[in-house]
C-alpha cells in the first residue's frame, strides 16, 4: 500500500506543473519567432534579437497612463 500524498508534495507538484506550462509557452513563442525570423533576417544577430524578444508584448497607452500599472516591471524576464 502506498503512502498518502502530503500537502507539501501536492504544492510541489502544482508548482512544477505551472513551471512546465510557462516553460512550454516560452518555448512555443521562441520557436514561432525562429520560424518567422529565419526567412526575414539578414544576420544572425538580427535573428537572435527577434528570438530573444519573442516573449515581449507591446505596452498600450492605457497601461502607460494607468497609475496602478505605470511603475510595473514590464519585462518579466528581468525577474529571472
Buried (B, 14 or more C-beta within 10 A) or exposed (E): EEEEEEEEEEEEEEEEEEEEEEEEEBEEBBEEBBEEBEEEBEEEEEBEEBBEBBBEEEEEEEEEEEEEEEEEEEEEEEEE
